[in-house]
C-alpha cells in the first residue's frame, strides 16, 4: 500500500507521529480488536502479548530497536501501511551516555557541587548523564523562606517535567546547602506528586541527594507536577540562593520571603553562565516592608540563576 491510499487522518498520523498515535489510528481504521490483531501477527510467526500492543498504542511503552523491527514490520503489513512507515517513527534509541539536546554536566557549571554529585552513584544514576535524563524540565518555582538569622530556613520547590520517553518514575534532586550547615538536621518532605525515596547526605560538602518517586511510570510526552520541601540545618547570613540549571527551562521563578524583622540591605537577581563566571544578567530587586522579592527568568539555561543577598 502507498501513502496515497490512506485516509487523510491516518496519513497525517503516519507522517508526523508520534508512534503510538499512528499505531492507534491505523488499528482504528483497520477495524481490528487487539485480540484479532494479535492473532494476525501470530499467523505470521510473530508472538506478542495483547497487553504490549495496548501499551504501545497508548504510549505507555515504546518498541525498542533493533529487537522490535520484525514485529513493527509485521504490524505494517497487517494494518496495510507503507513499509517502514511505523519503524521510522520509533527513532534511534538514545545511548545511556548521550545527553539530551542542550544539556550539560555539573562540571561545566560548578566546582562546588562536584563532591555532592558523587553521591549519585548510590542511586544507580551514575554516570550523571543518566540522572533525570528522560525528564524535560518545563518550569520551576522555588519559594525560599529566610529566617531571622539570615539562614535559608526552608525551600519549597514546585517543578513541572515532561517525560522524553516511557518509563520515567523518579526525579533525583541535588541540594547544596551553605557551608557550615548541619546536613544531618536537614529534613526533606514530599508535598504532592511524589514521595521521598532514598536520601544520602554528605557533611563535608554540605550536600544532600534524594529521590522523589512518582506513583506511576510516565508515558512518553506526559507532564508531571511535583512539590517537595527541605528545611533545617542551615547556618546564618546566607549569601543568596542559586539554582543550577543543567538544561534549558521555559520558566524559572525564585521567590525569597524574609522575616520582616531582618530585611537585607540589597538583593540582586543574577544569571551566570557558570559558578563564579561571567554575569549574563543583573538586576537590583526591591525588598519592601513585607519582605518578599521575586526573580523571574524566562527561557533560561544551562547556567546558574538566582539571587545574591547582602546583609548589614
FENWOJO-V155151 format. One record per residue. RES is the residue in three letters. PSI is psi in whole degrees, 0 to 359 (* if undefined). BURIAL is + if it has 9 or more other C-alpha atoms within 8 Angstrom, else -. Layout:
res: (RES:RES)
psi: (PSI:PSI)
burial: (BURIAL:BURIAL)
This chain:
res: (UNK:UNK:UNK:UNK:UNK:UNK:UNK:UNK:UNK:UNK:UNK:UNK:UNK:UNK:UNK:UNK:UNK:UNK:UNK:UNK:UNK:UNK:UNK:UNK:UNK:UNK:UNK:UNK:UNK:UNK:UNK:UNK:UNK:UNK:UNK:UNK:UNK:UNK:UNK:UNK:UNK:UNK:UNK:UNK:UNK:UNK:UNK:UNK:UNK:UNK:UNK:UNK:UNK:UNK:UNK:UNK:UNK:UNK:UNK:UNK:UNK:UNK:UNK:UNK:UNK:UNK:UNK:UNK:UNK:UNK:UNK:UNK:UNK:UNK:UNK:UNK:UNK:UNK:UNK:UNK:UNK:UNK:UNK:UNK:UNK:UNK:UNK:UNK:UNK:UNK:UNK:UNK:UNK:UNK:UNK:UNK:UNK:UNK:UNK:UNK:UNK:UNK:UNK:UNK:UNK:UNK:UNK:UNK:UNK:UNK:UNK:UNK:UNK:UNK:UNK:UNK:UNK:UNK:UNK:UNK:UNK:UNK:UNK:UNK:UNK:UNK:UNK:UNK:UNK:UNK:UNK:UNK:UNK:UNK:UNK:UNK:UNK:UNK:UNK:UNK:UNK:UNK:UNK:UNK:UNK:UNK:UNK:UNK:UNK:UNK:UNK:UNK:UNK:UNK:UNK:UNK:UNK:UNK:UNK:UNK:UNK:UNK:UNK:UNK:UNK:UNK:UNK:UNK:UNK:UNK:UNK:UNK:UNK:UNK:UNK:UNK:UNK:UNK:UNK:UNK:UNK:UNK:UNK:UNK:UNK:UNK:UNK:UNK:UNK:UNK:UNK:UNK:UNK:UNK:UNK:UNK:UNK:UNK:UNK:UNK:UNK:UNK:UNK:UNK:UNK:UNK:UNK:UNK:UNK:UNK:UNK:UNK:UNK:UNK:UNK:UNK:UNK:UNK:UNK:UNK:UNK:UNK:UNK:UNK:UNK:UNK:UNK:UNK:UNK:UNK:UNK:UNK:UNK:UNK:UNK:UNK:UNK:UNK:UNK:UNK:UNK:UNK:UNK:UNK:UNK:UNK:UNK:UNK:UNK:UNK:UNK:UNK:UNK:UNK:UNK:UNK:UNK:UNK:UNK:UNK:UNK:UNK:UNK:UNK:UNK:UNK:UNK:UNK:UNK:UNK:UNK:UNK:UNK:UNK:UNK:UNK:UNK:UNK:UNK:UNK:UNK:UNK:UNK:UNK:UNK:UNK:UNK:UNK:UNK:UNK:UNK:UNK:UNK:UNK:UNK:UNK:UNK:UNK:UNK:UNK:UNK:UNK:UNK:UNK:UNK:UNK:UNK:UNK:UNK:UNK:UNK:UNK)
psi: (143:166:337:343:359:154:160:321:315:322:319:318:318:327:319:344:200:178:311:327:317:318:316:316:321:319:318:315:325:339:31:143:164:326:319:322:318:322:318:317:320:325:341:7:15:116:121:142:147:325:324:318:320:316:318:316:344:358:15:340:166:133:141:129:146:358:326:6:313:320:317:323:321:322:318:319:312:322:4:48:155:147:135:3:326:325:318:341:346:318:163:146:130:133:158:340:352:134:144:159:134:359:145:173:164:322:332:347:327:149:330:322:349:320:320:317:346:338:344:335:338:359:18:32:15:136:159:343:338:346:114:24:328:13:128:129:120:312:153:133:114:125:116:122:127:127:179:332:8:11:156:90:319:151:122:122:123:119:137:124:162:135:127:336:164:143:349:127:6:159:134:120:139:119:124:112:171:148:140:355:150:101:335:339:355:127:134:135:133:132:312:153:6:172:155:131:231:146:131:132:154:104:323:327:1:46:156:139:135:156:140:111:133:165:357:163:133:143:158:128:355:137:152:139:133:149:134:165:142:142:159:160:354:152:169:169:62:139:356:183:130:143:122:116:108:349:166:142:134:314:130:122:123:123:123:129:111:153:125:338:353:87:151:162:318:143:135:121:128:146:123:153:324:169:131:19:194:136:120:325:143:135:129:130:139:128:107:186:333:344:26:131:154:132:117:133:129:135:62:153:160:153:190:115:139:199:128:138:132:132:164:*)
burial: (-:-:-:-:-:+:-:-:-:+:+:+:+:+:-:-:+:-:+:+:+:+:+:+:+:+:+:-:-:-:-:-:-:+:-:-:+:+:-:+:+:+:-:-:-:+:-:+:-:+:-:+:+:+:+:+:+:+:+:+:+:+:-:-:+:-:-:+:+:-:+:+:+:+:+:+:+:+:+:-:+:+:-:-:+:+:+:-:+:+:-:-:-:-:-:-:-:-:+:-:-:-:+:+:+:+:-:-:+:+:-:-:+:+:-:+:+:-:+:+:+:-:-:-:+:+:+:+:+:+:+:-:+:-:+:+:+:+:+:+:+:+:+:+:+:+:+:+:-:+:+:+:+:+:+:+:+:+:+:+:+:+:+:+:+:+:+:+:+:+:-:+:-:+:-:+:-:+:-:-:+:+:+:-:-:+:-:+:+:+:+:+:+:+:+:+:-:-:+:-:+:+:+:-:+:+:+:+:+:+:+:+:+:+:-:-:+:+:+:+:-:-:+:+:+:+:+:+:+:+:+:+:+:+:+:-:-:+:-:-:-:-:-:+:+:+:+:+:+:+:+:+:+:+:+:+:+:+:+:-:-:+:+:+:-:+:+:+:+:+:+:+:+:+:+:-:-:-:+:-:-:+:-:-:+:-:+:-:-:-:+:+:+:+:+:-:+:-:-:+:+:+:+:+:+:+:+:+:+:+:-:-)
